[in-house]
Structures are given as structure tokens and as C-alpha cells.
Amino acid sequence: MKKEFLIIVLLSAILLLIFIIILFYFCPENQDQVCFEDNCFFVELAITPQEQAQGLMFRESLDSDKGMLFIFENGEESSFWMKNTLIALDIIWINNDKEVVFISKNTQPCNSDTCSIINSGVKTRYVLELNGGITDKIGLEVGDKVIFNKEF
């Protein structure tokens, strides 16, 4: 009887732990988020040079409420291209004051060896990639403020 009770308690504890981990992982408050007024996007962070070089390459789709946020430590003039990117993207450059300074709208994938380089021409701390067409859909413009759910 004691053995069966111990097994039930142990299994219950394991299930509770799994539930807590799943709840923590999928809870929106714990996910990185970028907002423009009432329009919020859950973002993957691209911080290391390797993560930044990979970006959203080879992704066949991107949920409409998701994106990738590139964070540049010292703020720099960053260039992007669409080589090996399979989906159209809106690329948004954001300065240290969390203000949109440049948008490359509906940037198309590049399938050739020579792809165009997209550059804002100004130093920025962040670059956000979203599905192509989102910035027009939400009315995002240069000068709009960005809200992060935590400091990056």
C-alpha cells in the first residue's frame, strides 16, 4: 500500500512540474515582445553574430504575431539581405530612443547568388523583421515609438 501511494505522489509531482514548465514557457508574459501601440509581436532574439547571420533564413512561414528582433550592442549601421529567405519581410530599423527610423516594406526573397543589400543609412540599436505587409496593415510609419516588454 505504501509503495502504491509513493508512486502516485511521485507521478503527481512529475505531472505538476511538467505543467509548471509548460505554463512558464508558453505564458505570454515570459516571451519577448515588441509593441507599436496596440499591435504586439512575440519575437525571437538575434543577439550573437551567428544568430544574426542566420536570421529568418530557410523559414517557410512566420505567424502573423511573430517576428525576429536583432539587437546590436553598440548601435551600428546594419545591412540586411534576403538570400535564402523564403518569405517576404518588413524590415524595421529602430534607434536607441526606441523610435522607428527606416522601414523596408514587403522585402522579397532572393533566390540568386547576387542579392540586393538593404541599409537604413543610420546607426540603429535594433532591427525587427515581421511578415511582409504587416507595417502597412498596422499603419506603422517612421517616427513611431516602439515598446518592449523588457529591456534589451
C-alpha positions as CSV (number, residue, x, y, z in Angstrom):
1,M,0.0,0.0,0.0
2,K,2.8,2.4,0.9
3,K,4.5,1.6,-2.4
4,E,1.4,2.5,-4.5
5,F,0.9,5.7,-2.5
6,L,4.5,6.7,-3.1
7,I,4.2,6.0,-6.8
8,I,1.0,8.1,-7.1
9,V,2.6,11.0,-5.2
10,L,5.8,10.8,-7.3
11,L,3.8,10.7,-10.6
12,S,1.6,13.6,-9.4
13,A,4.7,15.7,-8.6
14,I,6.2,15.0,-12.0
15,L,3.0,16.0,-13.8
16,L,2.8,19.2,-11.7
17,L,6.4,20.0,-12.6
18,I,5.7,19.4,-16.3
19,F,2.6,21.6,-16.1
20,I,4.5,24.4,-14.4
21,I,7.3,24.3,-17.1
22,I,4.8,24.3,-19.9
23,L,2.8,27.2,-18.3
24,F,6.0,29.2,-17.8
25,Y,7.3,28.5,-21.4
26,F,4.0,29.4,-23.1
27,C,2.9,32.2,-20.9
28,P,2.9,35.5,-23.0
29,E,4.4,37.5,-20.1
30,N,7.6,35.4,-20.3
31,Q,8.0,35.8,-24.0
32,D,9.9,38.6,-25.6
33,Q,7.5,41.1,-27.1
34,V,7.7,44.3,-29.2
35,C,4.7,46.6,-29.5
36,F,3.6,49.5,-31.6
37,E,0.7,51.0,-29.7
38,D,-1.9,48.1,-29.5
39,N,-0.1,45.9,-32.1
40,C,2.2,43.4,-30.3
41,F,4.5,40.8,-31.7
42,F,6.3,37.9,-30.0
43,V,9.9,37.9,-31.1
44,E,12.9,35.6,-31.2
45,L,16.1,37.4,-30.3
46,A,19.1,37.5,-32.6
47,I,22.0,38.7,-30.5
48,T,25.1,36.8,-31.4
49,P,26.7,37.2,-34.8
50,Q,25.7,33.6,-35.7
51,E,22.1,34.2,-34.8
52,Q,22.1,37.5,-36.8
53,A,23.7,35.9,-39.8
54,Q,21.0,33.1,-39.8
55,G,18.1,35.4,-39.1
56,L,14.9,34.1,-40.7
57,M,16.7,32.2,-43.5
58,F,15.0,29.0,-44.6
59,R,11.8,29.6,-42.7
60,E,8.8,28.6,-44.8
61,S,6.4,30.6,-42.7
62,L,6.1,33.1,-39.9
63,D,3.0,33.5,-37.7
64,S,1.4,36.9,-38.1
65,D,2.0,37.8,-34.5
66,K,5.7,36.8,-34.5
67,G,9.0,38.2,-35.7
68,M,12.7,38.4,-35.0
69,L,14.4,41.2,-33.2
70,F,18.1,41.8,-33.9
71,I,19.9,43.6,-31.1
72,F,23.2,45.4,-31.8
73,E,25.2,46.1,-28.7
74,N,26.7,49.5,-29.6
75,G,24.2,50.6,-32.2
76,E,25.6,50.4,-35.7
77,E,24.7,50.9,-39.3
78,S,23.4,47.4,-40.2
79,S,22.7,45.9,-43.6
80,F,20.4,43.1,-44.5
81,W,19.7,40.9,-47.5
82,M,17.1,38.3,-48.4
83,K,19.4,35.5,-49.5
84,N,17.9,32.1,-48.6
85,T,14.9,33.8,-47.1
86,L,11.8,32.2,-48.3
87,I,9.1,34.7,-47.1
88,A,8.6,38.4,-47.8
89,L,9.5,40.6,-44.8
90,D,9.0,44.1,-43.5
91,I,12.4,45.1,-42.0
92,I,12.2,47.9,-39.4
93,W,15.2,49.8,-38.1
94,I,14.8,51.2,-34.5
95,N,17.2,53.7,-32.8
96,N,18.4,53.9,-29.2
97,D,15.3,56.1,-28.4
98,K,13.1,53.2,-29.5
99,E,11.8,55.1,-32.5
100,V,11.3,53.7,-36.0
101,V,13.9,55.3,-38.3
102,F,13.5,53.3,-41.5
103,I,11.2,50.6,-42.9
104,S,11.9,48.3,-45.9
105,K,8.4,47.2,-46.8
106,N,7.5,43.8,-48.2
107,T,11.1,43.0,-49.0
108,Q,11.1,40.0,-51.3
109,P,13.1,36.8,-51.1
110,C,16.2,36.4,-53.2
111,N,16.9,33.1,-54.9
112,S,20.1,34.2,-56.8
113,D,23.7,34.5,-55.8
114,T,23.6,38.3,-56.1
115,C,21.1,39.8,-53.7
116,S,20.4,43.4,-53.0
117,I,21.6,44.9,-49.8
118,I,19.1,46.9,-47.7
119,N,20.6,49.5,-45.4
120,S,18.9,52.2,-43.3
121,G,21.9,54.6,-43.7
122,V,21.8,55.4,-40.0
123,K,23.1,53.8,-36.8
124,T,20.5,51.7,-35.1
125,R,20.3,49.6,-31.9
126,Y,17.5,47.2,-33.1
127,V,16.1,45.8,-36.3
128,L,12.8,44.0,-36.3
129,E,11.7,41.6,-39.0
130,L,8.0,40.9,-39.5
131,N,5.9,39.3,-42.2
132,G,5.8,41.4,-45.4
133,G,2.8,43.7,-45.4
134,I,2.4,44.0,-41.6
135,T,3.6,47.5,-41.4
136,D,1.0,48.8,-43.9
137,K,-1.7,46.7,-42.2
138,I,-1.0,48.3,-38.8
139,G,-0.1,51.8,-40.2
140,L,3.5,51.8,-38.9
141,E,5.5,54.8,-40.0
142,V,8.9,56.3,-39.5
143,G,8.9,58.2,-36.2
144,D,6.5,55.8,-34.4
145,K,7.6,54.7,-30.9
146,V,8.3,51.1,-30.0
147,I,7.5,49.5,-26.7
148,F,9.5,46.4,-25.4
149,N,8.1,44.3,-22.6
150,K,11.6,44.3,-21.1
151,E,14.9,46.0,-21.5
152,F,17.1,44.6,-24.3
